[in-house]
Amino acid sequence: MKRQQRLEKLVNQANQLPLCVAHRGASGHKLENTLEAFAYAAKLHAEMWEIDVRLTADGVCVVSHDDNLMHTAGIDVDISKVSYQTLQEYILFNGEQVPTFKQVLELAIDTDCGLYIELKGEGASTEVLRTLQTLPYDNICIGSFIPEWIAELNKQDCPYPLSVLVRVGDCPFEQAEKAKADIIHLCWERASDTPHKLLTPALIDKAQSLNLPIMIWHEERPNEIEELIKMPVIGICSDLPELITGYRPDPSNPVELVLHRGANCVAPENTQASAIIGYRMGAKIIELDLNTSADGKLMVIHDLTADRTTNLQGLICELDSHQLTKSDAGSWFDKSFKQENVKLFSDYLMLSANFDGQLYVELKEANIDHVMQEVIQHDAIERCFFWSFNSEYLDKISTRYPDAKLMRRRQDFASLAQLVEASKPAIIEYDYLIDNLDEFSQCRDLGIKVMLRYPGSDIKQWIELIKLQPDMVNIDYPFAFNKAYKLWLAQE
């Protein structure tokens, strides 16, 4: 495939929405420019990874932003002054070694992610091209702040799209001319609090007239990203890919996402990490489970024991809140989450307020009055709804706190009429396998929201369920749902 064909393919990929380019991998979550960061970016559905390449003293192409290892390993060693064999002796903060370009390329191929390669060291481009000759891959773009390096690649008839990175104050079109670049990459994240305003209609028009697609700086401000998403750019870099790859419902079918125990497919269940990623990727509601500690604190954890999801053993009711909040509630999922611990319900109430989000509270073992007092104290009665296998809990809430919203499962009642009469819920959950999904319109006529529960990740199944237009979906795989939703929208 020729360079122009690869460029057109890249531009066509960004036809509907800008591509998500994970800056140094998912570097907001994992150590930058590591295999771990790149693999996690793939899990967060980034389409490309921005990587930095340079050479060791003996000419091996490796991936690292800085030449010195102080930032990533705490060691005052320059990559360019040691052999690759010596470099392997130094361990990064996450336990890995500095990866080679070949290792990252192999991972990109395995995960079907593109590579946006920034040249940091002189001569690195030669080794990049040599590796790509032995391990061909089309989804590649090569860029640099140094226009002369890009111009040299142009002279060599480089078969991959070329990008010039543009600092604040430099003219992107002058830099593009010097570099003979195909793409201008604007690195203006520090230019102001609202750098999207620098993408003026005049600048965009000129770029389009010169057939110069625009790549955007790394951005982590949600408001800025929402502005940039609407602009005619081919990609946005970010340390937090979920801000770009996340769910944006269409007004014609604005299904609300309810994430079961948070984004539990990419972070340990019922942890702050799973809740934060869930809210960032577009979920309105995080589902959580409440149990009570030995000292009477409401703890967010699913099981009645700590055994499965923490480094503790025993019943939650026999462990105090200090033990639980200091526990390791993440290593069971992945060692990189070892800092996650069991949170108090009040922590989640504050977190949901910070994200202007909501909570679906499942009551396992909890004092109802204690739960509702915390909810009222945090002014969260409108931001929560409740459910429990213990129907007595729900009856108490209904009697004592009539303003509270309850969810009921359709499968627990013989008929819809019986359900409504018995419990007067705000939300009814339908299981896609066992319930009558033809009742949605009846629920809406009664002023009741419909929540559809589907724990799977099958895209075709999701598309069929999305067509039913539920008000909410209770799910475990939000990125799979988002992919299905985009496909449904394209069909519509």
Sequence and secondary structure as in RCSB ss.txt:
>XXXX:A:sequence
MKRQQRLEKLVNQANQLPLCVAHRGASGHKLENTLEAFAYAAKLHAEMWEIDVRLTADGVCVVSHDDNLMHTAGI
DVDISKVSYQTLQEYILFNGEQVPTFKQVLELAIDTDCGLYIELKGEGASTEVLRTLQTLPYDNICIGSFIPEWI
AELNKQDCPYPLSVLVRVGDCPFEQAEKAKADIIHLCWERASDTPHKLLTPALIDKAQSLNLPIMIWHEERPNEI
EELIKMPVIGICSDLPELITGYRPDPSNPVELVLHRGANCVAPENTQASAIIGYRMGAKIIELDLNTSADGKLMV
IHDLTADRTTNLQGLICELDSHQLTKSDAGSWFDKSFKQENVKLFSDYLMLSANFDGQLYVELKEANIDHVMQEV
IQHDAIERCFFWSFNSEYLDKISTRYPDAKLMRRRQDFASLAQLVEASKPAIIEYDYLIDNLDEFSQCRDLGIKV
MLRYPGSDIKQWIELIKLQPDMVNIDYPFAFNKAYKLWLAQE
>XXXX:A:secstr
  HHHHHHHHHHHTSSS EEEEETTTTTTS TTSHHHHHHHHHTT SEEEEEEEE TT  EEE SSSBSHHHHS 
  BGGGS HHHHTT   TTS    BHHHHHHHHHHHT EEEEEE STTHHHHHHHHHHHS  S EEEEES HHHH
HHHHHTT SS EEEEEETTS HHHHHHHHT SEEEEE TTS S GGGGS HHHHHHHHHTT  EEEEE   HHHH
HHHHTSS SEEEES THHHHS    TTS  EEEETTTTTTTS TTSHHHHHHHHHTT SEEEEEEEE TTS EEE
 SSSBSTTTSS  SBGGGS HHHHHTS  STTT GGGTT   EEHHHHHHHHHHTT EEEEEESS  HHHHHHHH
HHTT GGGEEEE S HHHHHHHHHH TTSEEEEEGGGSSSHHHHHHHH  SEEEEETTTS GGGHHHHHHTT EE
EEEE    HHHHHHHHTT  SEEEES HHHHHHHHHHHHHH 
